[in-house]
Amino acid sequence: TNCYICKSPFTLLRRKHHCRACGQIVCQSCSPNMLPLTHLGYLDLQRVCDHCVPFISTVKKKKRIHSDTSVFERPSAPI
């Protein structure tokens, strides 16, 4: 079996890791990132491959935008 990203074969020294965001099997060099994946139900930091990092950053930004709008900022309805 080879790394999904760099295509290097796995050996006793190059071990398999699963990206918790996409599920692909990758090597340590291609998955050095440990990120929170609360939107997937993980509470701790999880291993994420280099391909998924930009997508997770986008999800985090979108969630931050939605969470920044508070109930108190909405205009009140006319009485």
N, C-alpha and C positions, 0 to 999 in steps of 0.2 A: 504494500500500500504506500502511496505517496502523499505528500502534503498537498492539500487542495490549492494553495496559493503558489508556492515556489516549486512544486513538483519534486522535491527532494525525497528520496526513499527513507522510510523509517528504519531505524536500527536500534541496537541496545542503547546507544548514546543519544540518538535523535528520536525522542518519544512522541507518541500521539497525544494530542489534546483536542478536546471538543470546544468549539466556539459556542458559548451558551446563547448567543443571539441567533445564529443561523444553523447551528448543528453540524457544520462541516468539520472534518478531521484535519487539523493543521499542526505544524511544528511549533515549538516554543518561539523561534525567531519571528514567525508570522503571527504570533498571538501574545505579545508582551503586555497587552492592555488589560487592566482590571477595572471594570466600570460597574456602577450600580445599574441593575436591570429591573427596577421595581415595576415597570410597566409589563414585565413578563412574569412577575410574581416572585422574583428573587429578592431576598432582604439583604444579603451580603454582596460584596464586590464579586464579580464573576469574570472569568477569562473571556475576552472578546478578540476576534481576529482583526487584522488590519483593514480588511474589506468592510467590516461592519461599523467601525468607529465613526465614519462620517454620518451614517444613517442614525446611529444612536445619538449623536450630537444634535442632529436635526429634530429627533423626537423630543429630546430634553428641552430644546429651545421652544418648540411648539407648546409643550406642557407648561413651561415657564410663562409664556405669553398668556395662556388661558388662565393660569393661576394668579397672574398679576391683576386681573380684573376682579375687583371685589364687588360685593353686593352694594357696598356703600358708595361706589363710584357711579352706579347706574342712575340715570335721571329719574326723578320721581314722577309718577303718573299724575296728570292734572286731576284736581278734586272737583 
